[in-house]
Amino acid sequence: QVQLVESGGGLVQAGGSLRLSCAASGRTFSGYTMGWFRQAPGKPREDREFVAATSGSGFSTDYADSVKGRFTISRDNAKNTVYLQMDSLKPEDTAVYYCGADRYSYLRPGIRRPSGYDYWGQGTQVTVSS
């Protein structure tokens, strides 16, 4: 079992930055691919939008086109934590952001879908004002 806790969300103006963190407890953190997704209000879990993912080692990453060049995913396996640095934020980035853990350490084809993840955190709200 893996427990995930997100933090770092908040209210920021367009063009600003935020850094999200996701702390994990449980089994070997480096054995999991970690991903960030976001969910608009009223949308079900199945409609969560892929944002970014990183392999267990952190050497491989993947980004949605909508955030490429603005967001950076990283992880510190010694601290059991994955981060999402978000720069040049836009109002359309407003959502609840969730981190997920996939029990495979490499980036599988399914890591862009919510169904590809075994564990989820409770989410953290990010609001970008115009």
Phi, psi and chi 1 to 4 in degrees:
 res  aa     phi    psi   chi1   chi2   chi3   chi4
   1 GLN       -  140.1 -170.4   76.0    8.9      -
   2 VAL  -124.5  130.8  175.1      -      -      -
   3 GLN  -106.9  135.0  -68.2   81.1   40.1      -
   4 LEU  -123.1  135.2  -56.6  173.5      -      -
   5 VAL  -132.4  115.5  179.4      -      -      -
   6 GLU   -87.9  152.9  -58.4   96.7  -27.2      -
   7 SER  -155.6  168.1   61.2      -      -      -
   8 GLY   104.1   -4.3      -      -      -      -
   9 GLY   -70.8  171.7      -      -      -      -
  10 GLY   166.0 -166.4      -      -      -      -
  11 LEU  -104.6  129.9  173.9   63.7      -      -
  12 VAL  -143.5  151.9   63.4      -      -      -
  13 GLN   -79.5  155.8  -70.6 -171.9  -30.5      -
  14 ALA   -55.8  137.7      -      -      -      -
  15 GLY    91.8  -10.9      -      -      -      -
  16 GLY   -84.0 -172.8      -      -      -      -
  17 SER  -133.5  152.5  -62.4      -      -      -
  18 LEU  -143.3  153.0  -79.4  174.7      -      -
  19 ARG  -123.7  115.5 -172.4 -164.5 -163.5 -160.4
  20 LEU   -91.4  147.3  -54.7 -176.3      -      -
  21 SER  -125.8  150.0  -61.8      -      -      -
  22 CYS  -136.1  110.4  173.8      -      -      -
  23 ALA   -95.3  133.7      -      -      -      -
  24 ALA  -115.5  144.3      -      -      -      -
  25 SER  -131.2  158.6   60.9      -      -      -
  26 GLY   119.4 -133.8      -      -      -      -
  27 ARG   -77.2 -178.4  -59.9  178.8   67.3 -177.6
  28 THR   -54.6  113.3  -52.8      -      -      -
  29 PHE   -63.7  -39.5 -178.6   65.2      -      -
  30 SER   -68.4   -9.8   61.2      -      -      -
  31 GLY   -84.7    1.1      -      -      -      -
  32 TYR  -118.0  134.2  -70.4   82.7      -      -
  33 THR   -72.0  137.6  -75.8      -      -      -
  34 MET  -116.8  138.1  -61.2  -60.8  -65.2      -
  35 GLY  -131.7  156.6      -      -      -      -
  36 TRP  -116.2  134.6  -75.1   98.1      -      -
  37 PHE  -129.4  164.3  -75.2   72.2      -      -
  38 ARG  -135.7  151.4   59.8 -169.5 -178.1 -171.8
  39 GLN  -135.5  126.6 -175.2  172.6  -15.0      -
  40 ALA   -78.1  155.6      -      -      -      -
  41 PRO   -57.3  136.0  -23.5   33.0      -      -
  42 GLY    83.2   -5.4      -      -      -      -
  43 LYS   -90.7  144.1  -65.0  -75.6 -170.7  178.9
  44 PRO   -76.7  166.4   28.2  -34.0      -      -
  45 ARG   -55.8  -35.9  174.0 -176.8  -69.3 -166.0
  46 GLU   -62.7  -20.1  -64.1   73.2   30.2      -
  47 ASP   -99.4   12.5  -70.9  -14.4      -      -
  48 ARG   -60.6  139.9  -73.7  179.7 -178.4  174.2
  49 GLU   -95.6  128.8  177.5 -170.3    3.1      -
  50 PHE   -64.4  137.5  172.1   75.2      -      -
  51 VAL  -115.1  -56.5  175.4      -      -      -
  52 ALA  -163.2  159.7      -      -      -      -
  53 ALA  -148.0  154.8      -      -      -      -
  54 THR  -138.3  140.8  178.3      -      -      -
  55 SER   -70.2  172.1   62.3      -      -      -
  56 GLY   -58.0  -35.5      -      -      -      -
  57 SER   -82.6  -19.7   65.2      -      -      -
  58 GLY    87.8   -4.0      -      -      -      -
  59 PHE   -76.1  -27.5  -69.7  151.2      -      -
  60 SER  -110.5  137.0  -62.0      -      -      -
  61 THR  -136.3  160.6   57.4      -      -      -
  62 ASP  -144.5  143.0 -172.6   26.2      -      -
  63 TYR  -134.0  147.1  -67.0   92.9      -      -
  64 ALA   -69.5  147.9      -      -      -      -
  65 ASP   -59.1  -32.3  -71.9  -16.2      -      -
  66 SER   -68.3  -18.1   59.0      -      -      -
  67 VAL  -119.1   -6.2  -53.6      -      -      -
  68 LYS   -59.7  131.7 -161.5  170.8  -65.1 -176.6
  69 GLY    89.2  -12.8      -      -      -      -
  70 ARG  -114.1  -35.4  -61.4 -171.2  -61.4  121.7
  71 PHE  -108.7  149.4  -68.8    9.7      -      -
  72 THR  -134.4  124.6  -56.7      -      -      -
  73 ILE   -98.1  139.9 -171.5  170.6      -      -
  74 SER  -150.3  167.6   62.7      -      -      -
  75 ARG  -146.0  151.7   65.2 -168.4  -65.5  159.8
  76 ASP  -123.7  100.0 -174.8  -21.4      -      -
  77 ASN   -68.5  -23.6  -73.9  -17.5      -      -
  78 ALA   -69.9  -25.8      -      -      -      -
  79 LYS  -105.0    3.0  -64.5 -177.5  177.8  179.9
  80 ASN    53.4   43.6  -77.3   11.3      -      -
  81 THR  -136.9  139.3  -57.7      -      -      -
  82 VAL  -116.8  145.5   62.0      -      -      -
  83 TYR  -122.0  156.1  -55.4   98.5      -      -
  84 LEU  -133.8  105.6 -174.4   67.6      -      -
  85 GLN   -85.9  121.6  177.2   66.2   41.7      -
  86 MET  -117.1  114.9  -54.9 -173.4  -65.1      -
  87 ASP  -116.1  164.0  -60.8  -41.6      -      -
  88 SER    48.6   49.5  -57.9      -      -      -
  89 LEU   -66.4  146.5  -78.3  160.8      -      -
  90 LYS  -121.0  155.9  -55.6  175.0 -178.4  180.0
  91 PRO   -54.9  -32.4  -29.4   36.9      -      -
  92 GLU   -72.6   -5.5   50.5  -96.6   43.8      -
  93 ASP   -82.3   -6.9  -65.3  -41.4      -      -
  94 THR   -61.4  126.1  -64.9      -      -      -
  95 ALA   179.5  173.2      -      -      -      -
  96 VAL   -89.2  127.9  177.2      -      -      -
  97 TYR  -101.7  131.8  -77.7   69.7      -      -
  98 TYR  -121.0  143.2  -65.3   87.8      -      -
  99 CYS  -105.3  147.3   69.6      -      -      -
 100 GLY  -131.3  155.0      -      -      -      -
 101 ALA  -121.6  127.7      -      -      -      -
 102 ASP  -107.1  129.0  172.2   19.4      -      -
 103 ARG   -70.3   -1.4   65.2 -177.3 -176.4  -86.4
 104 TYR   -96.6  140.3  -66.5   92.1      -      -
 105 SER   -86.0   -8.7   62.2      -      -      -
 106 TYR  -110.2  161.0   56.8   92.9      -      -
 107 LEU   -78.4  102.9  -61.4 -173.9      -      -
 108 ARG   -81.8  163.6  -59.8 -178.1  -63.0  133.6
 109 PRO   -58.4  -27.1  -27.6   35.8      -      -
 110 GLY   -86.8    6.2      -      -      -      -
 111 ILE   -74.6   -6.3   55.0   92.1      -      -
 112 ARG   -91.1    1.6  -72.6 -172.6  168.4 -140.1
 113 ARG  -113.9  141.3  -63.6 -168.9  -64.0  -91.5
 114 PRO   -56.5  -32.2  -25.8   34.3      -      -
 115 SER   -67.1  -12.0   59.9      -      -      -
 116 GLY   -81.9    0.4      -      -      -      -
 117 TYR  -116.4  144.6  -67.9   78.7      -      -
 118 ASP   -96.4  -27.4  -57.3  -68.9      -      -
 119 TYR  -135.9  149.0  -54.5  100.4      -      -
 120 TRP  -136.4  151.7  -67.7   95.1      -      -
 121 GLY   -88.2 -173.9      -      -      -      -
 122 GLN   -89.0  -12.3   84.1  -69.5  -15.4      -
 123 GLY    95.3  156.7      -      -      -      -
 124 THR  -139.5  135.3 -175.1      -      -      -
 125 GLN   -80.8  132.7  175.8   71.1   47.8      -
 126 VAL  -120.9  124.2  171.4      -      -      -
 127 THR  -125.0  124.4  -57.1      -      -      -
 128 VAL  -114.0  118.1 -175.6      -      -      -
 129 SER   -93.0  149.2   62.7      -      -      -
 130 SER   -90.5      -   56.9      -      -      -
